[in-house]
Amino acid sequence: MPYNSEAKIATADALTLLLHNQHALAAAIEEVTKWLSENGVGSVAVNALAAMETLDTNAQAMTDAIMRLRQS
């Protein structure tokens, strides 16, 4: 059973790194969205906000999965 535990830890670690990347992408999109809004490209900004909502939803699901792996 130790191998299974090591695999879960490795999986949780990899998911954590992906989650950090997802947060970084969301921050970048937020900056671009702000710039777009300030420069009169509101329709594109709205699309960027929709993408951010998807990132947020998926980030929560990833966080939940990471927690389940780490607790098992």
Buried (B, 14 or more C-beta within 10 A) or exposed (E): EEEEEEEBEEBBEEBBEBBEEBEEBBEEBBEEBEEBBEEEBEEBBEEBBEEBEEBEEBBEEBBEBBEEBBEE
